[in-house]
């Protein structure tokens, strides 16, 4: 008993001495020794609050709020002042900010340099470089996207692609990449996920999401899984509305939560929450900003979902970050200040884009948010213990990735390295290989299908959905040496009429790009739009009329589904139907995605279709009938 008492007193004395040591140390010494507890003890409440904020700087109005806004590609003095003053924990950059590798490398250094004038802790600098349709680096290797990678059936590709993505974003100064997408895409009408998801199959999503995470981490970049608890079974985009997932809890556990549970067990460092209602998990309500009526609390603001489910039940000890808080799902129904308050009370560590500031005078918006959280602490809605624990998680993550110390390496050397790594030939070769292996052939008529073998005097017509695709077609046709008479026409927003028929009639071969993102015939009368003359329905009506005319004239024809593969169901009578999983053409004088070139390569026999569907494609007339099942894909 005496020994126990002596031991207890000794431990208590050690604790007191340790605590006393913090008071003797300077903030600089705390940072230098890397003691998280010491650093937190030196931070003011305001510094802790702003450490939990990650604003954007997409655009800026220099000098006056009435000035014309421009993309931020270099850090204006006003922004330097703001970042020195507010000591944010991080920032997020978008495509407008990062057009070039050398410029981006200098911008991220400028951000860290401005931050260090007032903040001893470096920034998390984040980006959405998923690959595929969500890419930011203007000159980076784009890669074909998640569903394309799953279509190859080779998760090693996913690991290699993620490694290369991390290598490139890390080279230009990013330390956080918002990926993998861990959503299981179950809803063909999903307007925001679709090909960003690996699959509608839980096991496939788990396999590829983990490989993606491991690839990102291998290059010392923080990987963030999204969009918890799952955005794959919605038909509303949270950028423009408030989605609802109304399904039983046992189903949610088996499907939506399974990929996140696997990633947590494998050590994922960061998880992004979605602005989605999940009443089976939390049916509590908050008043709507629109009319005061009760609405089910979104996941990103729910303590039951973030603290009770994710942290306690799923045992996640990493950093929780919100999806962008400027989305209508929160902005319209909750508002900036209330959203931030509820998010922090729910257990969120970092608020991504907690408000929008576009000029120097609007920095007061940050003051309003800080004042609101200070008031919440004073009123007991958030405890100091919770604030300290949250900041501790953020700082532990920074320490784990070597981000408690500023990078003082020569900026010109970093620029040189980034220019050699971004979009390098090895990465481009992998990009091409994966994109070609992903091309999925669903239909092919032996007479009127592919591969096309045009003679030099024969005419090939490409009907595209925008002019960037025309540019991609023109360039890639030359690159692969197709010797024929090539013409392109963009039918975006066009009304089909007789003026288009000579183009079709004079062509020997037709390649039709399709960009239908939703199948709506079941809602709109059970048929495909053909007769509607409104340009608002061009994506549905125009391709159907082209197909009908081409069949009547017995043309050799291939239809390429460019985004979500579900629109392949619209073309049951087409001679050949391929899924490419990406629609971007030439952007900034480079291929926005490799998917269109890969489809062209397949159509002209330069590569063989190897892809298999990672989703079921349902009939547009009966959504219970599977037209092309998971795992389907043919060759020629």
C-alpha positions in Angstrom: 0.0 0.0 0.0 2.8 2.4 0.9 4.6 1.6 -2.4 1.3 2.3 -4.3 0.9 5.6 -2.5 4.5 6.6 -3.2 4.0 5.6 -6.9 0.8 7.6 -7.2 2.4 10.7 -5.7 5.4 10.3 -8.0 3.2 10.1 -11.1 1.3 13.1 -9.9 4.5 15.0 -9.4 5.7 14.0 -12.9 2.5 15.3 -14.3 2.8 18.6 -12.4 6.4 19.0 -13.5 5.4 18.3 -17.1 2.6 20.8 -17.0 5.0 23.3 -15.3 7.5 22.7 -18.1 5.0 23.9 -20.7 4.6 27.2 -18.9 8.4 27.7 -18.9 8.8 26.8 -22.6 8.2 29.3 -25.4 5.8 28.6 -28.2 8.9 28.3 -30.5 10.4 25.7 -28.3 7.2 23.7 -28.2 7.1 23.7 -32.0 10.8 22.8 -32.2 10.5 19.9 -29.9 7.3 18.7 -31.6 5.3 18.3 -28.4 1.6 18.5 -29.4 0.4 19.1 -25.9 2.9 21.8 -25.4 1.8 23.6 -28.7 -1.9 23.3 -27.8 -1.2 24.8 -24.4 0.4 27.9 -26.0 -2.4 28.5 -28.5 -5.2 31.1 -27.9 -8.8 30.1 -28.3 -8.9 32.1 -31.6 -5.8 30.3 -32.9 -7.4 27.0 -32.1 -10.6 27.9 -33.9 -8.8 29.1 -37.0 -6.6 25.9 -36.9 -10.0 24.2 -37.5 -10.8 26.2 -40.6 -9.8 25.6 -44.2 -10.9 28.4 -46.5 -10.5 28.6 -50.3 -9.0 31.5 -52.4 -10.5 30.5 -55.7 -11.1 34.1 -56.9 -10.2 37.6 -55.6 -11.2 41.2 -56.1 -8.1 43.3 -55.7 -8.6 46.7 -53.9 -12.4 46.8 -53.7 -15.3 44.5 -53.4 -16.8 46.0 -56.6 -13.7 45.1 -58.6 -13.8 42.3 -61.1 -12.8 39.1 -59.5 -9.9 37.1 -61.0 -8.5 33.6 -60.3 -5.8 33.6 -57.6 -2.6 32.3 -59.2 -0.2 34.3 -57.2 -0.8 35.6 -53.6 -1.9 39.2 -53.7 -0.7 41.4 -50.8 -4.2 41.5 -49.4 -4.3 37.7 -49.2 -0.9 37.6 -47.7 -2.1 39.9 -44.9 -5.2 37.8 -44.3 -3.3 34.6 -44.0 -0.7 36.2 -41.7 -3.5 37.5 -39.5 -5.9 34.6 -39.2 -3.5 31.6 -38.8 -5.7 29.1 -40.6 -5.0 25.4 -40.3 -5.2 24.9 -44.0 -6.4 26.1 -47.4 -8.0 24.4 -50.4 -7.1 25.2 -54.0 -9.1 24.7 -57.2 -8.4 24.4 -60.9 -8.5 28.2 -61.3 -5.5 28.5 -58.9 -3.3 25.8 -60.4 -3.0 26.0 -64.2 0.8 25.4 -64.3 3.3 23.3 -62.3 5.8 26.0 -61.8 3.2 28.6 -60.9 1.5 26.3 -58.5 4.7 25.4 -56.7 5.4 29.1 -56.2 1.8 29.8 -55.0 1.8 27.0 -52.4 5.2 28.4 -51.1 3.8 31.9 -51.0 0.9 30.6 -48.9 3.2 28.9 -46.4 5.4 32.0 -46.3 2.4 34.3 -45.7 1.1 31.9 -43.0 4.4 31.7 -41.2 4.4 35.5 -40.6 1.8 35.0 -38.0 1.5 31.2 -37.5 4.2 28.9 -36.3 2.4 25.8 -37.7 2.4 25.2 -41.4 -0.7 24.9 -43.5 -2.5 21.8 -44.8 -2.8 22.7 -48.5 -5.4 20.5 -50.1 -6.8 19.6 -53.5 -9.4 17.4 -55.2 -7.1 15.5 -57.6 -9.2 12.3 -57.8 -8.3 11.6 -61.4 -10.9 11.4 -64.2 -13.6 14.1 -64.2 -12.4 15.7 -61.0 -8.9 16.9 -61.5 -7.4 20.3 -60.7 -3.8 20.5 -61.9 -4.0 22.1 -65.3 -0.9 20.4 -66.6 -1.1 17.3 -64.4 -1.5 13.7 -65.6 -5.3 13.4 -65.6 -5.8 9.6 -65.6 -9.1 8.0 -66.6 -11.0 8.1 -63.3 -12.2 5.6 -60.6 -14.9 3.7 -62.5 -12.5 3.3 -65.5 -9.9 1.9 -63.2 -12.4 -0.6 -61.7 -13.4 -1.5 -65.3 -9.9 -2.8 -65.9 -10.3 -5.4 -63.1 -6.8 -4.5 -62.0 -6.6 -2.8 -58.6 -2.8 -2.6 -59.0 -3.5 0.1 -61.6 -5.4 2.0 -58.9 -2.4 1.9 -56.5 0.0 3.0 -59.3 -2.3 5.8 -60.4 -2.7 7.0 -56.8 1.0 7.0 -56.3 1.5 9.1 -59.4 -1.2 11.5 -58.4 0.4 11.9 -55.0 3.8 12.4 -56.5 2.6 15.2 -58.7 0.4 17.0 -56.2 3.2 16.7 -53.6 5.8 18.1 -56.0 3.8 21.3 -56.4 3.2 21.8 -52.7 0.0 20.0 -51.7 0.0 17.8 -48.7 -3.6 16.6 -48.7 -5.5 14.9 -51.6 -9.2 14.5 -51.2 -9.5 10.9 -52.3 -10.4 8.1 -52.4 -14.1 8.3 -53.3 -15.5 5.5 -51.1 -19.1 5.9 -52.3 -20.9 2.9 -53.7 -22.8 4.2 -56.7 -26.1 2.4 -56.5 -28.3 5.1 -58.2 -28.0 5.5 -62.0 -29.5 8.9 -61.6 -26.8 10.1 -59.2 -25.9 13.6 -60.6 -22.7 14.1 -58.7 -20.9 10.8 -58.1 -21.4 8.4 -61.0 -18.0 7.6 -62.6 -16.2 9.1 -59.6 -17.2 5.9 -57.8 -15.4 2.7 -58.4 -18.4 0.6 -58.5 -21.9 -0.4 -57.4 -20.3 -3.5 -55.8 -19.2 -3.0 -52.2 -16.3 -5.4 -52.4 -14.9 -3.7 -55.5 -15.2 -0.3 -53.9 -13.4 -1.6 -50.8 -10.6 -3.1 -52.8 -9.9 -0.1 -55.0 -10.5 2.5 -52.3 -7.9 0.9 -50.1 -5.4 0.6 -53.0 -6.0 4.3 -53.8 -5.4 5.3 -50.1 -2.2 3.2 -49.9 -0.9 4.7 -53.1 -1.5 8.3 -51.9 0.1 7.6 -48.5 3.1 5.9 -50.0 4.2 9.3 -51.3 3.8 11.0 -47.9 0.6 12.8 -48.9 -2.5 12.7 -46.7 -5.4 10.7 -48.1 -9.0 11.7 -47.3 -11.8 9.3 -47.9 -15.2 10.7 -49.0 -18.2 11.3 -48.7 -19.2 9.8 -45.3 -21.6 8.1 -44.7 -22.0 7.7 -48.5 -23.2 9.7 -51.4 -23.7 6.9 -53.9 -27.5 6.3 -53.6 -28.7 9.9 -54.0 -30.4 11.6 -56.9 -29.7 15.1 -55.6 -26.4 16.9 -55.9 -25.5 18.5 -52.5 -24.0 21.4 -54.3 -27.5 22.4 -55.3 -29.8 20.7 -52.8 -30.1 18.6 -49.7 -30.0 14.9 -50.6 -31.8 12.2 -48.5 -30.8 8.5 -48.1 -33.9 6.9 -46.7 -33.1 3.2 -46.3 -32.9 0.8 -43.3 -29.9 0.9 -41.0 -28.9 -2.7 -41.7 -28.6 -2.0 -45.4 -26.6 1.2 -44.7 -24.2 -0.9 -42.5 -23.7 -3.5 -45.2 -23.3 -1.1 -48.1 -22.6 2.6 -47.6 -20.6 2.2 -44.4 -18.6 -0.9 -45.4 -15.9 0.9 -47.5 -15.3 3.5 -44.8 -15.2 0.8 -42.1 -12.5 -1.0 -44.1 -10.5 2.2 -44.7 -10.7 3.0 -41.0 -9.4 -0.4 -40.0 -6.5 0.1 -42.5 -5.5 3.4 -41.0 -7.0 6.1 -43.2 -6.0 9.5 -41.7 -8.8 11.8 -42.8 -12.5 11.3 -43.7 -14.8 13.9 -45.3 -18.4 14.1 -44.3 -21.3 14.7 -46.7 -24.2 17.1 -46.5 -26.8 14.3 -46.7 -29.7 13.4 -44.5 -29.6 9.8 -43.1 -32.7 9.5 -40.9 -32.1 5.9 -40.1 -28.9 7.0 -38.3 -30.0 10.3 -37.0 -33.6 11.5 -37.4 -33.2 14.6 -35.2 -34.2 17.9 -36.8 -33.0 21.5 -37.0 -35.0 24.5 -38.2 -34.7 25.3 -41.9 -33.4 28.7 -42.8 -35.9 28.8 -45.6 -39.1 28.8 -43.6 -38.3 27.6 -40.1 -39.8 24.2 -40.7 -37.9 21.2 -39.2 -35.5 19.3 -41.4 -33.5 16.2 -40.7 -30.0 17.2 -39.7 -27.4 16.6 -42.5 -24.7 14.1 -41.7 -22.0 16.8 -41.6 -23.7 18.5 -38.7 -24.8 15.4 -36.8 -23.2 14.4 -33.5 -24.8 11.0 -33.7 -23.2 10.4 -37.1 -19.8 12.0 -36.6 -19.0 11.3 -32.9 -21.2 8.4 -32.0 -21.0 6.4 -35.2 -17.8 7.3 -36.9 -15.6 8.0 -33.9 -17.0 5.7 -31.2 -18.6 2.8 -33.0 -16.3 2.7 -36.0 -13.3 3.6 -33.9 -12.0 6.4 -36.2 -9.3 8.4 -34.4 -8.2 10.6 -37.3 -9.3 14.0 -38.6 -12.9 14.6 -39.7 -13.3 17.3 -42.3 -16.6 18.6 -43.8 -17.3 18.8 -47.5 -17.3 22.4 -48.8 -19.7 24.3 -46.5 -20.7 26.8 -49.3 -22.9 24.1 -50.9 -26.6 24.8 -51.1 -27.3 21.8 -48.9 -26.0 23.9 -46.0 -25.9 27.5 -47.3 -29.6 27.5 -48.3 -31.0 25.5 -45.4 -28.7 26.3 -42.5 -26.4 29.3 -43.2 -22.7 29.7 -42.6 -22.5 30.5 -38.9 -25.0 28.0 -37.8 -23.5 25.3 -40.0 -20.0 25.9 -38.5 -21.4 25.8 -35.0 -23.3 22.6 -35.5 -20.4 21.0 -37.3 -18.0 21.7 -34.5 -20.5 20.6 -31.9 -21.0 17.4 -33.8 -17.3 16.6 -33.6 -15.9 17.9 -36.8 -12.2 18.8 -36.7 -11.9 20.9 -39.9 -14.5 23.0 -41.6 -13.7 23.2 -45.4 -14.7 26.5 -46.9 -16.7 27.7 -43.8 -17.5 30.9 -45.6 -16.8 32.7 -48.9 -14.4 35.7 -48.9 -13.7 37.4 -52.2 -12.3 40.8 -51.2 -10.3 42.3 -48.3 -13.3 44.0 -46.7 -15.2 40.6 -46.5 -12.5 39.3 -44.1 -15.1 40.3 -41.4 -16.9 37.1 -42.3 -14.1 35.2 -40.7 -14.4 37.4 -37.6 -18.1 36.5 -37.4 -17.4 32.8 -37.5 -14.7 33.1 -34.8 -17.0 35.1 -32.6 -19.8 32.6 -33.0 -17.5 29.7 -31.9 -16.2 31.7 -29.0 -19.7 32.3 -27.9 -20.5 28.6 -28.2 -17.6 27.9 -25.9 -18.7 30.5 -23.4 -22.2 29.2 -23.5 -21.1 25.6 -22.9 -22.3 24.3 -26.3 -18.7 23.3 -27.1 -16.2 22.5 -24.3 -12.6 23.6 -24.3 -11.7 20.0 -23.9 -13.4 19.2 -27.2 -11.6 22.1 -28.9 -8.3 21.0 -27.5 -8.8 17.3 -28.5 -9.8 18.4 -32.0 -6.8 20.6 -32.5 -4.6 17.9 -31.1 -5.9 15.5 -33.8 -5.0 18.0 -36.5 -1.5 18.7 -35.1 -0.8 15.0 -34.7 -1.7 14.5 -38.3 0.6 17.3 -39.3 3.4 15.9 -37.2 2.9 12.4 -38.7 3.5 13.8 -42.2 6.3 16.2 -41.2 4.2 19.3 -41.3 5.1 21.0 -38.1 8.2 22.5 -39.7 8.2 24.9 -42.7 10.0 23.9 -45.9 13.0 26.2 -46.3 14.4 24.4 -49.4 15.3 26.5 -52.4 12.1 27.4 -54.3 13.8 27.4 -57.7 15.0 23.8 -57.1 11.4 22.8 -56.1 10.1 24.4 -59.3 12.6 22.5 -61.3 11.6 19.2 -59.6 7.9 19.9 -60.0 8.2 20.6 -63.7 10.1 17.4 -64.2 7.5 15.3 -62.3 4.2 16.8 -63.3 2.8 15.1 -66.4 6.0 13.2 -66.9 6.3 10.5 -69.7 6.2 7.5 -67.3 2.9 8.8 -65.8 1.5 9.6 -69.2 2.3 6.0 -70.4 0.4 4.6 -67.4 -2.5 7.0 -68.1 -2.8 5.8 -71.7 -2.5 2.1 -70.7 -5.2 2.3 -68.0 -7.6 4.3 -70.2 -7.3 1.8 -73.1 -7.7 -1.2 -70.8 -10.8 0.3 -69.3 -12.8 0.7 -72.6 -15.8 -1.5 -72.3 -17.5 -2.8 -75.4 -21.2 -3.7 -74.8 -22.5 -4.2 -78.4 -20.9 -4.9 -81.7 -22.5 -5.8 -85.0 -20.1 -7.9 -87.1 -21.0 -5.9 -90.3 -21.7 -2.4 -89.1 -19.7 -2.3 -85.9 -16.0 -1.9 -85.0 -13.1 -1.9 -85.7 -13.4 0.7 -88.4 -11.0 0.3 -91.3 -11.6 3.4 -93.5 -9.9 3.8 -96.9 -8.2 7.2 -97.6 -11.1 8.3 -99.6 -13.8 7.4 -97.1 -15.4 9.8 -94.7 -15.6 9.5 -90.9 -18.0 11.8 -89.0 -17.6 12.5 -85.3 -20.6 14.0 -83.6 -19.4 15.4 -80.3 -21.0 17.1 -77.3 -18.5 20.1 -77.1 -15.7 21.7 -79.0 -13.0 20.5 -76.6 -13.9 17.0 -77.8 -13.6 18.1 -81.5 -10.0 19.3 -80.7 -9.2 16.0 -79.0 -10.6 14.0 -82.0 -8.6 16.1 -84.5 -5.4 15.7 -82.6 -5.6 12.0 -81.7 -6.7 10.9 -85.2 -3.5 12.5 -86.5 -1.4 10.9 -83.7 -2.5 7.4 -84.5 -2.3 7.9 -88.2 -5.8 7.3 -89.4 -5.8 8.0 -93.1 -9.3 9.1 -94.0 -11.4 12.2 -94.5 -12.3 13.2 -90.9 -15.0 15.7 -90.0 -16.3 16.8 -86.5 -19.5 18.5 -85.5 -20.6 19.6 -82.0 -24.3 19.0 -81.3 -24.4 20.6 -77.9 -27.8 22.3 -77.4 -28.7 21.6 -81.0 -32.2 20.7 -82.3 -32.1 17.8 -84.8 -33.6 18.7 -88.1 -33.1 18.0 -91.8 -30.0 20.3 -92.0 -28.0 17.6 -90.2 -29.0 14.8 -92.5 -26.5 15.5 -95.3 -23.7 15.1 -92.8 -25.0 11.7 -91.8 -25.8 10.6 -95.3 -22.4 11.6 -96.8 -20.4 9.8 -94.0 -19.2 6.2 -94.4 -18.5 5.8 -90.7 -20.1 7.7 -87.8 -18.8 8.0 -84.2 -21.5 9.4 -81.9 -20.6 10.8 -78.5 -23.3 10.5 -75.8 -23.3 12.5 -72.6 -26.6 11.6 -71.0 -26.1 11.9 -67.3 -29.6 10.7 -66.3 -32.1 8.3 -67.7 -35.5 9.9 -67.3 -38.0 8.1 -69.6 -39.6 6.2 -66.7 -40.5 9.5 -65.2 -41.3 11.3 -68.4 -43.7 8.8 -70.1 -41.7 5.6 -70.5 -39.9 6.4 -73.7 -36.7 8.0 -75.0 -37.1 11.6 -76.1 -37.0 11.8 -79.9 -39.7 14.2 -81.1 -39.1 17.0 -78.6 -37.8 20.1 -80.4 -36.5 21.9 -77.4 -32.7 22.4 -77.2 -33.0 21.7 -73.5 -33.3 18.0 -74.4 -30.5 17.9 -76.9 -28.6 15.2 -75.0 -31.5 12.8 -75.3 -33.2 13.7 -78.6 -30.2 14.4 -80.9 -28.4 11.1 -80.5 -31.6 9.2 -80.9 -32.4 10.9 -84.2 -28.8 10.4 -85.4 -29.0 6.7 -84.6 -32.3 6.3 -86.4 -31.0 8.1 -89.5 -27.8 6.1 -89.5 -29.6 2.8 -89.2 -32.0 3.7 -92.1 -28.9 4.5 -94.2 -27.0 1.4 -93.1 -24.0 3.3 -91.8 -21.2 1.8 -89.9 -21.5 3.4 -86.5 -20.2 3.4 -82.9 -21.8 5.1 -79.9 -19.4 6.2 -77.1 -20.9 6.7 -73.7 -18.6 9.4 -72.3 -19.6 9.7 -68.7 -21.8 7.5 -66.6 -22.2 4.2 -68.5 -25.9 4.0 -67.8 -26.7 5.9 -70.9 -25.6 2.9 -73.0 -29.1 1.6 -72.3 -30.4 4.3 -74.7 -28.8 2.7 -77.7 -30.0 -1.0 -77.8 -30.1 -0.9 -81.6 -26.8 0.8 -82.2 -24.2 -1.3 -84.2 -21.5 -0.7 -81.6 -21.7 0.7 -78.1 -18.6 1.5 -75.9 -18.1 3.0 -72.5 -15.2 5.4 -72.0 -16.0 6.8 -68.5 -14.7 10.3 -69.3 -15.8 13.2 -71.5 -13.2 16.0 -71.3 -11.4 16.9 -74.5 -8.5 19.3 -75.1 -8.2 21.7 -72.1 -5.3 24.2 -71.8 -3.8 22.7 -75.0 -3.6 19.2 -73.3 -5.9 16.3 -73.1 -8.4 16.9 -70.3 -8.8 13.2 -70.0 -7.3 10.2 -71.8 -10.7 8.5 -72.2 -11.7 9.9 -75.6 -8.3 9.0 -77.2 -8.6 5.5 -75.7 -12.1 5.1 -77.2 -10.8 6.3 -80.6 -7.9 3.8 -80.4 -10.4 1.0 -79.8 -12.8 2.1 -82.6 -10.0 2.1 -85.1 -8.4 -1.1 -84.0 -5.3 0.3 -82.5 -6.1 -1.3 -79.1 -8.5 -4.0 -78.0 -11.5 -3.5 -75.7 -10.7 -5.3 -72.4 -13.0 -3.5 -69.8 -15.8 -5.0 -67.8 -18.7 -3.1 -66.3 -18.3 -2.4 -62.5 -22.0 -1.5 -62.3 -25.3 -3.0 -63.6 -26.9 -1.1 -66.5 -30.6 -1.2 -66.3 -33.2 -0.9 -69.0 -34.5 2.6 -69.4 -38.0 1.1 -69.7 -37.9 -1.0 -66.6 -35.5 -0.2 -63.9 -35.8 -3.7 -62.5 -34.4 -5.3 -65.7 -30.6 -5.5 -66.1 -29.6 -4.9 -69.7 -25.9 -5.3 -69.2 -24.8 -6.9 -65.8 -21.9 -6.1 -63.6 -18.8 -7.8 -65.1 -20.1 -7.7 -68.7 -17.9 -6.7 -71.6 -17.1 -8.2 -75.0 -14.2 -7.9 -77.4 -13.8 -8.1 -81.1 
